[in-house]
Amino acid sequence: MEEFAIKLLGYQLTAIAIIWIGMAFFLSKMDDVSKIIFYAVSSWLLFLLVIFVKQIVKKRKMKE
């Protein structure tokens, strides 16, 4: 079950990262509302990254 959770987090992290990179190319052309959405996506990406790393560390500690 934990393997599935890590894979799901990895897929979601990858998808959001691709969206974030696409949005980053147009950052200079964005209006205020678009920048708020960009910052929200950035926050979600960082949150997913922290949770993903936490799950991997937890998995490694369980193996020891």
Protein Blocks (a to p, Z undefined) as FASTA:
>chain_A
ZZmmmmmmmmmmmmmmmmmmmmmmmmmmpcfklmmmmmmmmmmmmmmmmmmmmmmmmmmm
mmZZ
